[in-house]
Amino acid sequence: DLAHERTTCPSCGTSFESLGDGAEMAVCPNCSSQIDLRGAEPAPLGYLTQDNRPDVPFKLGQTGELNGVKWVITGHLRFQTQDAWGTYFSDECLLFNEDSGYRWLILEDSHFSLAQEVLGGGPAIPHVQKATCQFNGKAYKTFEANQIAEVIWVDGQLPYVAQVGDRVRYSDAVHPPFMLS
């Protein structure tokens, strides 16, 4: 049982179970209100329209097993990135396991990646294409440099606050099959 407690939506009064530890925000499954869970009482952050729900092969609350570990999907974000060649989308499903914490299952261009936070922080990734950095004795080469991704969809429960319109600047470096972002 991965559920720990219940949250009551301050907008519509719907009570729903928490799917992971340390959630700072949730989206009400009934009225789509974003709820700030950081205070003593849940507080409304805003309202999300359900009109443009992305089509992904997973659902919130769905469970599955990876490498012998049982995970539950607690959240979903869709990002949009634009460059001179077009507009690109990526989906991140947040996975939770009581013993292993959080991981991100990332779907981009029909490819899946499994990501986790680097404890203690990783190296500074150079903002120049094909520049290198070192991590755990391996040389990583910058693949994407100084890009901007915008959140265009958020749903579920997250251990941080994310809202539609949030923007993040990122760079990716690769040492196949590994990537730092």
N, C-alpha and C positions, 0 to 999 in steps of 0.2 A: 504494500500500500504506500504509494508515493505522496498521497495527499496528507497535509499537516493541519490545516485550519481552513476556515471559511472567511470570505470577504463579502460584505454587503454593499451593493452599489449605492452611493449617496444620491444618484439621480432617479433610479426607478425602484430601489428596494430589493432587487433580486439578490439572493444569496448564492454564491458559487464557491467551489472548493479551490484552494491554492494548490498549484501543481508542482512547485519547487520551493526551495529555501531562499529567503532573502529577497523576495520580489519587491521592487520599488514602485512598479506600476503594473496595472492590469487594464484590459479592455473588457467591459461588461458583455457577457455573451448574449444578453437580452436586448439592451438598448444601445450598445456600441459606444458608451461613454468611456473615455480614458479616465482612469482613477489613479490618483497619487497615493501610494501606500507608505510614504516616508514619515508621515506624522502619526500622532496618537489615534486619529480617526481617518478613514478613507476620505479623500477630497476630490472633487471633479477637476480634471485637467482640460477637458474639451470633449468634443463629440466627433466620431469618425463615421463617415458615410460608408455603407456597405455596397454601394453601387458598383465599384470597380474592384471587387475582390479578385485577387490574382488566382489563376488556376495552377495549383501545385499538387503533386501526388500525395501530400500528407495533410493530416488534420490535427488541430490542437487537441491534446489529450491522448493522441494515438501513442501506443507503446510499441517498442521493437527491441531487437537485440543486435548489438554490434560487438564482435570479438568477445562473446560470452557475457557481456554487460547489458542489463536491461535499462532502457532509456524511455523517458516520456517526453513528448514535444510540448513545451510550455509556451512558446512564442514564435512569431513569424514576422519578419521584416522583408520588404522589397525595396531595393535600391535602384536608382536610375543614374547612369553615367553617360555623358555625351562627350564626343570628341569630333574631330574634323571628318571622320568616316561614318558617324552615325550615333544612334542612341542605343544603349545596352542596358539590360536588366539583370539583376541577380537576386536570388531569394535566399534568406538565411532562416533556417528553422533552429530554434534554440532547444537543445536537448538537456535533460536533467537526470542525474542518478544520485541517490543519497550519498553513496560512498565516493563517487568520482567527480561530483560537482557538475559544472556546465560544459557543454561542447556546442559547436555550431555546425550544422549540416548545411553546406552551401551548395546551391544549385545555380549554375551559370552555363548558358549555351549547351544544355543537355549533358553537362558534366557535374559530378558530385565531388565535393571535398569535405573532409572532416577536419575541423579546426578547434584549437584550444588556446587559452591564454598562456603566454610564456610567463611563468612566475619569476618575479624579480626583474622583469622587462627584458627585451631583446636589444639587439644593436640598433644604432641609428641607421636607417636605410638611406643610402645616397639618393638624392633627388635628380640624378642624372642617369639616363638610359644606359644600361650595360656596365655601370660602375659596380664594384664589388664591396661586400662587407663580410665579416667573419662571424660565425655563430656555431658554438659547439664543435669547433675544429673543422668546419666546412665553409667553403667560399660560396656566398650567395650573390647572384648577379641581379641588379635591378631590372625588372621587366616592365613595370608600370611606374612612371615617375610623376609624383605631385599631381595626382588626379583628384577630382571632386565627385563624390557620390551623394545623392539626395535621397532621403527616406520618402517613398511615395506610398507606402502601406505599412501599417503596424497593427498587430493583433496579438492577443494572448497576455501572458504574464512574463515580465522581464526583470532581471536584477539591476536594472538601470532604467532611466526615463528616456524614451524615444518618442518623437512625435513627427507626423507628416510635415515635411518642410525642413527638418533638421538636415544639415549638410556636414559631411566629414571629408577631410583631406587625407589622402592615403598614398602610399607607395608600396609596391610589391617587389620582393626579391625572391629568386628561385634557385634551388639546388635540387633538381628533379630526383625523386618525386616530392620533395619538400618545398614549402613556400613560407616566407615571412611576410606579414602585412602590417 
